[in-house]
Amino acid sequence: MLENLWQALYLLLYLFFLFLMARLVMDWVRSLSRRWRPGRGAAAALECVWSVTEPPLRALRRVIPSFRIGTVSLDLAFLALLVIVLVLMYFVVGPLVPG
C-alpha cells in the first residue's frame, strides 16, 4: 500500500519534470523565434504547460530574484524549481528500490 503511494508520488514528480522540460523548450522557442505563432492544438498544449508550471515559478520568483548580467536577466527560479523536483524524485525513488 505504501509502495503504491511512493510510486504515485514519483509519477507526479516525473510528469511535472516533463512539464518543466516542455516549458523550457517553449520559452527558448519563444525567445529565439519571435514571429512563431503556435497552431490551435499547440496553443492548447502550451497553455496547459503554462498553467501547471507558472504558479510554483511565480512563488519562487518572489523569493529568488533574477540574476542580471548587463542587459540580460537570468531566471534562477526555473533552475531552482528544476533542482527541487530532481532532489524530490531522488528521495522518493529511494523507498522504491529494494535493498
C-alpha positions in Angstrom: 0.0 0.0 0.0 2.7 2.4 1.0 4.8 1.4 -2.1 1.8 2.5 -4.3 1.8 5.9 -2.6 5.5 6.3 -3.4 5.0 5.2 -7.0 2.2 7.7 -7.4 4.2 10.5 -5.9 7.2 9.6 -8.2 4.9 9.6 -11.2 3.5 13.0 -10.3 7.0 14.4 -9.9 8.1 12.8 -13.2 5.1 14.3 -15.0 5.9 17.7 -13.5 9.5 17.3 -14.6 8.3 16.7 -18.2 6.1 19.8 -18.0 9.2 21.8 -16.9 11.1 20.5 -19.9 8.3 21.4 -22.2 8.3 24.9 -20.5 12.0 25.2 -21.1 11.6 24.4 -24.8 8.6 26.7 -25.1 10.5 29.6 -23.6 13.5 29.1 -25.8 11.4 28.8 -29.0 9.6 32.0 -28.0 12.9 33.8 -27.3 14.7 32.7 -30.5 11.8 32.9 -32.9 9.8 36.0 -32.2 7.5 35.6 -35.2 6.5 32.0 -34.5 2.8 31.5 -33.5 1.5 28.1 -32.4 -1.4 26.5 -34.1 -4.7 25.7 -32.2 -3.6 22.3 -30.8 -0.1 23.6 -29.9 -1.6 26.7 -28.2 -3.8 24.5 -26.1 -0.9 22.3 -25.1 1.3 25.3 -24.3 -1.5 26.8 -22.2 -1.7 23.6 -20.2 2.1 23.6 -19.7 2.0 27.3 -18.7 -0.9 26.8 -16.2 0.9 23.9 -14.5 4.3 25.4 -14.2 3.6 29.1 -13.7 2.2 29.0 -10.1 5.3 27.4 -8.5 7.6 29.5 -10.7 5.8 32.7 -9.6 6.1 31.7 -6.0 9.8 31.1 -6.3 10.3 34.3 -8.3 9.1 36.2 -5.2 11.9 34.7 -3.2 14.7 34.3 -5.8 15.3 37.4 -7.9 16.6 37.3 -11.4 20.3 37.5 -11.9 21.2 40.5 -14.1 24.3 40.4 -16.4 24.3 43.6 -18.2 21.1 43.7 -20.3 20.4 40.0 -19.8 18.4 38.7 -17.0 18.6 35.0 -16.0 15.6 33.4 -14.3 17.1 31.5 -11.4 13.7 30.4 -10.2 13.3 27.9 -13.0 16.7 26.4 -12.2 15.8 26.2 -8.5 12.5 24.6 -9.2 14.2 22.0 -11.5 16.7 21.2 -8.8 14.0 20.9 -6.2 12.0 18.5 -8.4 15.0 16.4 -9.2 16.0 16.1 -5.5 12.5 15.2 -4.5 12.5 12.5 -7.2 15.7 11.1 -5.9 14.4 10.9 -2.3 11.0 9.4 -3.4 12.7 6.7 -5.5 14.7 5.6 -2.5 11.9 3.6 -0.8 11.0 2.0 -4.2 14.4 0.4 -4.7 14.8 -2.9 -2.8 18.0 -3.3 -0.8 
